């Protein structure tokens, strides 16, 4: 199993070189490269100039750190055909970049409009039908996660999307901080992970409060909190992490290897407090190793 750190919290504060060195200083061997304005910006066409690539490769070589995966967010579920076509073009470019960098895993979201679920559902399947042959040709494992305020927020339904393709190039990513959206506030992590079953290849660890409980988030004006959640350190919210780790041990998640993309991935996905990362990032790494028996 690869234990990675999502560098979103660092990319906003420092250069690519400093970002990679910081992850190494915390003891991580892998980076999950979430959307970055110079590499894979949200919704827009990937960039990655020669200078950016050279800076990144130099830092990786100096530290021995590797990129476990890219995270990309494109509107491949529309809801307009123009948006979908732009997203498909973005996908083709990020696959080219991933292959060039020796990265076999891309983690992504459905990225649709919750107000137009029928249209977005159809567009997502249309995009997947078009792109899956490319993923298969290039040996890329694409991992799907649903996200708050998406056309599908539910764990089981999104798993069913993935499972319907019966493809080694398509697997499921579970995000702990989205879990209360995944089952309408129940937070039954054991069921959700077991439902994903053999298709679970990636888990994102961060805590959050249960947004369905009254007064967990007090926002004005009322009604704008439907997608609010957090990515704070484990133990700062209401996610059942003992249940998550117990279930992952039962599933032998740490020893999973997939036909495409190799090992399973556990990623620390903390965004909330950059000033706490020097303590929280190493603590998370040690807890994952301890809980899942990784040396």
N, C-alpha and C positions, 0 to 999 in steps of 0.2 A: 504494500500500500504506500502511495505517495502522500506525504503530509505537506500541504501547500499553504501559502499565505496570500490572500487576495490583497493586492497592492493599491487598491483604490484610495485608502486612507493616506498612503504615502505619495501617490502620484500628484495629488493636489498640493503637496508641500515641498517637493524636491525634484531634482533632475532624475533621469533614468539611471544614471550611474550611481547616484547616492541611494536611490530606491533599492537597487539590487544589493548594494553593499549593506544597507540596513537590514534587509531580510536575512542575509548571511550572518550578520552580527547577532541576530536573535536565535540563530541555530537552525533555521529552515534550509532545506536542500532544494525546495521547489517554490516557484512563483506561479500563482494563477493571475494571468494578465487580464484584468477587467478593463472595460472601456477607458481608453487613454486618448487625449486629444491629438497626439502625434502618431498614434498607431491604429486604433480601432474605435473611433469616436461613436457615441450613441447615435444610432439611426442613420448616420452619414457614411459615405464611402470611405473605406480604409485608406490610410496614408502610408506611413512607414518609408520615409526617405532613405537614401543611402547613408546620410549622416546619422539618422536615428538608429538604423540597423547596426552601423559600426559602433556606436556608443553602447548599444545593448549587448552586442556580441563581446565587446571588450570587457564589460562589467561581468558578464557570465563567466568568461574565461578566468578573470582575476579571482573570482569567488568560488568557482565550482558549482554555483547554483544553476539549476535548469528551469525551463518553463514547462510546467506540467500541462498547462491548458490555457487557451484563450477564452474569455467571455465576450460574446458579441450580442448586441440587441438591435435587431433590424425589424422593420414592419413587414415581415413576410406574410403576415395574416391580413394585410391591408389596413383599413377596409376599402381602399380604392385600388384599382388595378395598377394605377401609376405608382403608388407606394409599393405595391407588391413587386413590380418589375424592378424598381430601384433596389429593393431589398435583395432580390435574387442576384442582381449584379454585384451588390456588396458581398454577398456570400461567396460568389465565385472568386472575388479578389482576396478575401480573408483566407480562403482555402489555399490559394497560391502562396500567401505569406506564411501560413502555418507549415506547409510542406517545405518551403525554403528554410524555415527555422528549425525543422526537425520536430515539430509539435504535432501529435496525432490526435489530440482531444480538443474539441470546441464545445463549451458549455453555453447554452442559450435559453431564451424565453420564447413563449408563444407570441407575445408582442402584438396583441390585437385590441379591439375596442369592445369593452364590456357592454356597450349599448347596442352593438350589432353582432351578437354572437353567431348567428346563423351564417352571415356573410363571411365573418372572419374564420369560422371553422372550415368552410369550403375553400377559402383562399389559402389557409395553412396547408391543407392536404394537397392543393394544387402545387404550391411551392415545394413541398416535400417530394411529390412525385417527380418534379423536374430536377431537384437537387440531389436526391439520393443516389442516382447513378454516378454523380461526380464524387460524392463522399466515398462510395465503394471503390471507384477507380483510383482515388488518391490515398486510400487507406486511412480515412478520417473517422473517428468516433464522435458523433454528435450527441450531446446529452441534453435532454429537454427538461426544463423546470417550468412550472406555472408560477405566476407572480401576482401579488395583490393588484387588483384593478385590471385584470386581463379578461379576455373573452371566456376563458375557463380558468377558474382559480382552484379547482378541486384536485386533490391528489389522485384519487382513484380514476377519475375520468381522463386526466392527463396520462396516467400510466396506460390506460386503455388505448389512447392514441399511439403511444410508443409501441406497445405490444402488437397492435394491429399490423404493423409492417413486418414483423418477424425477421428483422434484419440485425446482423451483428454490428452494423454501423450506426444503430440508433438505440440509445439507452436512456435511463431516467436519472435525473439529478434531484435530490431532496434537499430543500433549504429549510433548516430548523426555524429560522426567524419568520418564515412564511406559513408555518404549520397550522396556526390558528385559522388562517384563511383556507387552508387545504381541506379542513373538515368542519367548517362553519363554527369554530370556537371550541370544539370538544378537546382538541389537543391530544388525540389518541395516537401518539407517535409509534407505538408498537404495531397497531393495525396498519398505519400508512407505510411503514418500512416493509412490513411483511407482504403487503399488497403489491408493492413494487417488485419484491422477490428477486429473481435472478437478473432482472433488468436494472437493478440499482447498482450504478457504477460510481456514483459521486455524491458526497454529502457536504453541505455547507453549514458550518457551525457558527451560530451567533444567537443571542437571546433577544427576547422581546416580551412585551406585555400582551395579554389577551384582549384584543380590540373589541370583542363582543361583550365584555363585562362593563357594566355601567361605570362611567367616570374614570376608566383607566387612562383615557386621553381627554383632556378638557380643551376644546378648540372653539374658536369663534370665527365666523358664524357657524352655528350648528349645522351638521350635515356634510361637512367637508372632510370628515375623518374616516371615510369608508375604506381608504387604502393605507392608512397610517400604520406603520410598524417600525421596529428598530433593528439595529444590528449591533447590539451591545455585548459585553463579555458574558460568558456563561455564568449563571448565577445571579445576574442582575435583573432578570425578568421572570417569566412564569413557564418557560419551556421545560418539559420533563426530560432533562438531560440524563438522569439515571436510567430512565426508560429507553432513551436513544442508545446509550452505550451498551446496556444489557442486551437489547435486540440486535445491535450490530455484532456483538460477541456471539450470540446464538446463530447468526447468519454467517459467521466466519468472514465478515466483510473485509477484514485486514488482509486476508490471504487470497482474495479474489483476483483472478487474472482473466482478462477478456480477450477474445480472438482479435479484436481491433482495439488498438490503443493501450494494450497491456494492463498494468495494475489499476486497481480501484484508487480513488482519490478522496481524501478528506481535507477540506480546506477551511481555514480560519477566516471568517468573513466579517470581521469587526470594522465598523465604520464610525462609530459614535464619538470617540474621544481620542484624537491623535496624541494629546498630551499624556495619555495613560498607556500608550502602546509599548513603551520600553519595559513596563511591568507586565501588561496583559498578554502581549504576544508570546513571550517565552513561557508564561504560565499556561497558556492554552496548548502550546506544543507539548509540554510535559504532561498535561492531563490526558491528551489524546494518546500519547505513548503508553501511559500507565493504564488507562481504561481499556485499550485495545491490544495491549501486549506487544507493542512495537519497540524495538531497540534502537 
